[in-house]
């Protein structure tokens, strides 16, 4: 009995970690071998280096532009969590343009919504953000997902660790 009690602290850590990880939703897209792990800001600096590479990127929708045979969704990129959800608690990591086949209804892709895409890099385009010049990596989108507020909060643990004094009003 004493051996089991002494081993308890060594078992609780891994069990707690496993329990918290098991609560996180699975990634929405299967990771592609040799996928580019660079953020859009780095790809924009030397797009030829990453030509035709596969990416899974996400971020906040800035705007949608529709054309005769395709639509373009401009996003401010954010790093993705293990479920491939954009992490808004981080700083933006550049902008990119998701090139979608056919017509995309702008109301289905509202500015400010969070989105994750899977696709293949297809060069870059010089453009403007306000009056500043910018190079946008272009991604031909194979799959896309708009995140709902419920999906963004699912699987997040409510356990918080910290040191301090708190006051709660019930």
Secondary structure, 3 states (H helix, E strand, C coil): CHHHHHHHHHHHHHHHHHHHHHHCCCCCCCCCCCCCCCCHHHHHHCHHHHCCCEEEEEEEEEEEEECCCEEEEEEEEECECCCCCECCCCCCCCEEEEEEECCCCHHHCCCCCEEEEEEEEEEEEEEEECCEEEEEEEEEEEEEEEECHHHHHCCCCCCCCCCCCCCCCC
